[in-house]
Amino acid sequence: MVKLFQGSTLTSDPLGFSKAYDCPTTANNTSVNENLGQIRYVFTDKTGTLTKNNMIFRYFVCNGMLYGDQEDAGEVRNTPQEMRGSVRMYDGRLRSMKNN
């Protein structure tokens, strides 16, 4: 029953309308809510010995659309100043969504 309600909510949400494709969000089955926003890999370690407790946003792909700077993915930042600098959003589309 909950999944049915969630699917109905997704379908009726006006923010789910795609202007690019001129179509609304459609829930074709009741498992759609578990499939939205899935992350394939998250690499972590509990103690921070490998990561120094720093997570750096590089880029992500959503529905075939790249957000962020893919060229940035190969760079290694070692100093705290370099790590803090990597938090900036390089992609204008993300920046505009963040400010809205």
C-alpha positions as protocol buffer text, in pm:
chain_id: "A"
residue {
  index: 1
  type: MET
  ca { x: 0 y: 0 z: 0 }
}
residue {
  index: 2
  type: VAL
  ca { x: 286 y: 238 z: 86 }
}
residue {
  index: 3
  type: LYS
  ca { x: 458 y: 175 z: -247 }
}
residue {
  index: 4
  type: LEU
  ca { x: 135 y: 246 z: -431 }
}
residue {
  index: 5
  type: PHE
  ca { x: 99 y: 579 z: -247 }
}
residue {
  index: 6
  type: GLN
  ca { x: 465 y: 669 z: -317 }
}
residue {
  index: 7
  type: GLY
  ca { x: 420 y: 589 z: -687 }
}
residue {
  index: 8
  type: SER
  ca { x: 109 y: 806 z: -699 }
}
residue {
  index: 9
  type: THR
  ca { x: 297 y: 1090 z: -529 }
}
residue {
  index: 10
  type: LEU
  ca { x: 584 y: 1064 z: -778 }
}
residue {
  index: 11
  type: THR
  ca { x: 345 y: 1072 z: -1072 }
}
residue {
  index: 12
  type: SER
  ca { x: 150 y: 1375 z: -948 }
}
residue {
  index: 13
  type: ASP
  ca { x: 457 y: 1583 z: -846 }
}
residue {
  index: 14
  type: PRO
  ca { x: 475 y: 1893 z: -1073 }
}
residue {
  index: 15
  type: LEU
  ca { x: 852 y: 1916 z: -1015 }
}
residue {
  index: 16
  type: GLY
  ca { x: 888 y: 1579 z: -1188 }
}
residue {
  index: 17
  type: PHE
  ca { x: 780 y: 1723 z: -1523 }
}
residue {
  index: 18
  type: SER
  ca { x: 1060 y: 1725 z: -1784 }
}
residue {
  index: 19
  type: LYS
  ca { x: 1050 y: 2035 z: -2000 }
}
residue {
  index: 20
  type: ALA
  ca { x: 1324 y: 1892 z: -2222 }
}
residue {
  index: 21
  type: TYR
  ca { x: 1117 y: 1582 z: -2308 }
}
residue {
  index: 22
  type: ASP
  ca { x: 774 y: 1740 z: -2252 }
}
residue {
  index: 23
  type: CYS
  ca { x: 657 y: 1456 z: -2030 }
}
residue {
  index: 24
  type: PRO
  ca { x: 568 y: 1400 z: -1663 }
}
residue {
  index: 25
  type: THR
  ca { x: 716 y: 1143 z: -1427 }
}
residue {
  index: 26
  type: THR
  ca { x: 540 y: 810 z: -1467 }
}
residue {
  index: 27
  type: ALA
  ca { x: 549 y: 525 z: -1216 }
}
residue {
  index: 28
  type: ASN
  ca { x: 505 y: 210 z: -1425 }
}
residue {
  index: 29
  type: ASN
  ca { x: 544 y: -32 z: -1134 }
}
residue {
  index: 30
  type: THR
  ca { x: 552 y: -30 z: -756 }
}
residue {
  index: 31
  type: SER
  ca { x: 928 y: -85 z: -723 }
}
residue {
  index: 32
  type: VAL
  ca { x: 1018 y: 246 z: -889 }
}
residue {
  index: 33
  type: ASN
  ca { x: 1084 y: 425 z: -560 }
}
residue {
  index: 34
  type: GLU
  ca { x: 1363 y: 179 z: -470 }
}
residue {
  index: 35
  type: ASN
  ca { x: 1527 y: 231 z: -808 }
}
residue {
  index: 36
  type: LEU
  ca { x: 1541 y: 610 z: -794 }
}
residue {
  index: 37
  type: GLY
  ca { x: 1869 y: 766 z: -689 }
}
residue {
  index: 38
  type: GLN
  ca { x: 2069 y: 448 z: -657 }
}
residue {
  index: 39
  type: ILE
  ca { x: 2441 y: 476 z: -601 }
}
residue {
  index: 40
  type: ARG
  ca { x: 2654 y: 196 z: -739 }
}
residue {
  index: 41
  type: TYR
  ca { x: 2976 y: 240 z: -539 }
}
residue {
  index: 42
  type: VAL
  ca { x: 3069 y: 424 z: -221 }
}
residue {
  index: 43
  type: PHE
  ca { x: 3424 y: 369 z: -102 }
}
residue {
  index: 44
  type: THR
  ca { x: 3477 y: 436 z: 267 }
}
residue {
  index: 45
  type: ASP
  ca { x: 3683 y: 316 z: 555 }
}
residue {
  index: 46
  type: LYS
  ca { x: 3568 y: 342 z: 912 }
}
residue {
  index: 47
  type: THR
  ca { x: 3891 y: 470 z: 1068 }
}
residue {
  index: 48
  type: GLY
  ca { x: 3986 y: 727 z: 805 }
}
residue {
  index: 49
  type: THR
  ca { x: 4334 y: 579 z: 762 }
}
residue {
  index: 50
  type: LEU
  ca { x: 4292 y: 553 z: 386 }
}
residue {
  index: 51
  type: THR
  ca { x: 4081 y: 861 z: 319 }
}
residue {
  index: 52
  type: LYS
  ca { x: 4195 y: 1095 z: 598 }
}
residue {
  index: 53
  type: ASN
  ca { x: 3822 y: 1157 z: 649 }
}
residue {
  index: 54
  type: ASN
  ca { x: 3807 y: 1376 z: 337 }
}
residue {
  index: 55
  type: MET
  ca { x: 3545 y: 1320 z: 70 }
}
residue {
  index: 56
  type: ILE
  ca { x: 3582 y: 1519 z: -251 }
}
residue {
  index: 57
  type: PHE
  ca { x: 3301 y: 1576 z: -500 }
}
residue {
  index: 58
  type: ARG
  ca { x: 3433 y: 1507 z: -849 }
}
residue {
  index: 59
  type: TYR
  ca { x: 3139 y: 1445 z: -1079 }
}
residue {
  index: 60
  type: PHE
  ca { x: 2830 y: 1235 z: -1119 }
}
residue {
  index: 61
  type: VAL
  ca { x: 2616 y: 1114 z: -1406 }
}
residue {
  index: 62
  type: CYS
  ca { x: 2238 y: 1117 z: -1392 }
}
residue {
  index: 63
  type: ASN
  ca { x: 2037 y: 980 z: -1685 }
}
residue {
  index: 64
  type: GLY
  ca { x: 2340 y: 1006 z: -1913 }
}
residue {
  index: 65
  type: MET
  ca { x: 2401 y: 1373 z: -1820 }
}
residue {
  index: 66
  type: LEU
  ca { x: 2742 y: 1459 z: -1670 }
}
residue {
  index: 67
  type: TYR
  ca { x: 2746 y: 1708 z: -1380 }
}
residue {
  index: 68
  type: GLY
  ca { x: 3074 y: 1843 z: -1247 }
}
residue {
  index: 69
  type: ASP
  ca { x: 3418 y: 1837 z: -1403 }
}
residue {
  index: 70
  type: GLN
  ca { x: 3519 y: 1496 z: -1536 }
}
residue {
  index: 71
  type: GLU
  ca { x: 3875 y: 1617 z: -1606 }
}
residue {
  index: 72
  type: ASP
  ca { x: 3908 y: 1688 z: -1234 }
}
residue {
  index: 73
  type: ALA
  ca { x: 3862 y: 1319 z: -1151 }
}
residue {
  index: 74
  type: GLY
  ca { x: 4225 y: 1226 z: -1219 }
}
residue {
  index: 75
  type: GLU
  ca { x: 4387 y: 1496 z: -1007 }
}
residue {
  index: 76
  type: VAL
  ca { x: 4522 y: 1420 z: -661 }
}
residue {
  index: 77
  type: ARG
  ca { x: 4500 y: 1688 z: -393 }
}
residue {
  index: 78
  type: ASN
  ca { x: 4719 y: 1651 z: -89 }
}
residue {
  index: 79
  type: THR
  ca { x: 4716 y: 1981 z: 99 }
}
residue {
  index: 80
  type: PRO
  ca { x: 4416 y: 2099 z: 304 }
}
residue {
  index: 81
  type: GLN
  ca { x: 4388 y: 2411 z: 88 }
}
residue {
  index: 82
  type: GLU
  ca { x: 4367 y: 2199 z: -227 }
}
residue {
  index: 83
  type: MET
  ca { x: 4110 y: 1971 z: -67 }
}
residue {
  index: 84
  type: ARG
  ca { x: 3890 y: 2261 z: 47 }
}
residue {
  index: 85
  type: GLY
  ca { x: 3913 y: 2410 z: -303 }
}
residue {
  index: 86
  type: SER
  ca { x: 3769 y: 2093 z: -455 }
}
residue {
  index: 87
  type: VAL
  ca { x: 3433 y: 2152 z: -285 }
}
residue {
  index: 88
  type: ARG
  ca { x: 3341 y: 2424 z: -536 }
}
residue {
  index: 89
  type: MET
  ca { x: 3082 y: 2334 z: -795 }
}
residue {
  index: 90
  type: TYR
  ca { x: 3245 y: 2363 z: -1136 }
}
residue {
  index: 91
  type: ASP
  ca { x: 2929 y: 2288 z: -1330 }
}
residue {
  index: 92
  type: GLY
  ca { x: 2705 y: 2590 z: -1390 }
}
residue {
  index: 93
  type: ARG
  ca { x: 2394 y: 2371 z: -1399 }
}
residue {
  index: 94
  type: LEU
  ca { x: 2464 y: 2250 z: -1045 }
}
residue {
  index: 95
  type: ARG
  ca { x: 2543 y: 2600 z: -923 }
}
residue {
  index: 96
  type: SER
  ca { x: 2212 y: 2732 z: -1056 }
}
residue {
  index: 97
  type: MET
  ca { x: 2018 y: 2444 z: -893 }
}
residue {
  index: 98
  type: LYS
  ca { x: 2203 y: 2503 z: -564 }
}
residue {
  index: 99
  type: ASN
  ca { x: 2110 y: 2873 z: -562 }
}
residue {
  index: 100
  type: ASN
  ca { x: 1739 y: 2813 z: -631 }
}
